[in-house]
Amino acid sequence: MKIIQATFYIKEEKRAQFLTEVTALIAATRSEEGCLSYNLYESVEAKNQFVMIENWENQAAIERHNQSPLLKQLFANMADYAAKPTALSFSEPVKQ
């Protein structure tokens, strides 16, 4: 399994647009082959700070997802939505 965490810092005036766009992306992504989970959370301490937690079967599933028109659209719009750059991290669960 592969895990991606993306932290978005959204401008207040772009919040509604971001949420509309990302909600459509979430719905579409959850039906993609290899998507185990895809969830967006908002910080209770920092309004308009959102964290997307993605769980994927493998790297091939991530690469297919990266070709999604909805994801490409979100990436194209992030410069307009973002108050500061998105923070990304990638990991794999520890096997015990």
C-alpha positions in Angstrom: 0.0 0.0 0.0 1.1 3.6 -0.7 -0.1 6.6 1.3 -0.2 10.2 0.1 -0.9 13.1 2.4 -1.6 16.5 0.8 -2.1 19.6 2.9 -3.9 22.5 1.2 -3.9 26.0 2.5 -6.9 27.7 0.8 -7.7 31.4 0.5 -11.0 32.3 2.3 -12.5 33.8 -0.9 -11.7 30.6 -2.8 -13.0 28.1 -0.3 -16.3 27.4 -2.0 -14.8 26.9 -5.4 -12.1 24.6 -4.0 -14.6 22.5 -2.1 -16.9 22.2 -5.1 -14.0 21.0 -7.3 -12.4 18.7 -4.7 -15.8 17.1 -3.9 -16.2 16.0 -7.5 -12.6 14.8 -7.6 -13.2 12.7 -4.4 -16.3 11.1 -5.7 -14.7 10.1 -9.0 -11.4 9.0 -7.4 -13.1 6.6 -5.0 -14.2 4.5 -7.9 -10.8 4.3 -9.5 -9.0 0.9 -9.7 -6.5 0.7 -6.9 -8.0 3.4 -4.7 -8.4 2.0 -1.2 -9.5 5.3 0.4 -9.5 9.0 -0.5 -10.6 11.4 2.2 -10.5 15.2 2.9 -10.4 16.7 6.4 -10.3 20.2 7.6 -8.2 21.4 10.6 -10.2 22.3 13.7 -7.5 24.8 14.5 -6.7 26.5 11.2 -9.7 27.3 9.0 -9.2 26.6 5.3 -6.4 24.2 6.0 -7.4 20.8 4.5 -5.6 17.5 4.5 -6.2 14.8 1.9 -5.3 11.3 2.9 -5.0 8.9 0.0 -4.4 5.1 0.3 -3.5 3.3 -2.9 -2.8 -0.4 -3.7 0.4 0.4 -5.5 2.4 3.0 -7.5 0.7 2.0 -10.8 -2.7 3.0 -9.3 -1.2 6.4 -8.3 0.2 6.9 -11.8 -3.2 6.2 -13.4 -4.8 8.6 -10.9 -2.3 11.3 -11.8 -3.8 11.3 -15.3 -7.3 12.0 -14.1 -8.8 15.1 -15.8 -10.3 16.2 -12.5 -7.0 16.0 -10.7 -5.2 17.8 -13.5 -7.9 20.5 -13.3 -7.5 20.9 -9.5 -3.7 21.2 -10.0 -4.2 23.8 -12.6 -6.4 25.9 -10.3 -4.3 25.5 -7.1 -2.3 28.6 -7.9 -5.5 30.6 -7.7 -6.9 28.7 -4.7 -3.8 28.5 -2.5 -2.7 30.9 0.2 0.6 29.0 0.3 2.1 26.0 -1.5 0.6 22.5 -1.0 2.6 20.2 1.3 2.9 16.7 0.0 4.3 13.6 1.8 4.5 10.0 0.6 4.8 6.9 2.8 4.2 3.2 3.1 2.9 1.4 6.2 5.4 -0.3 8.4 5.2 -4.1 8.1 5.2 -5.9 11.5 
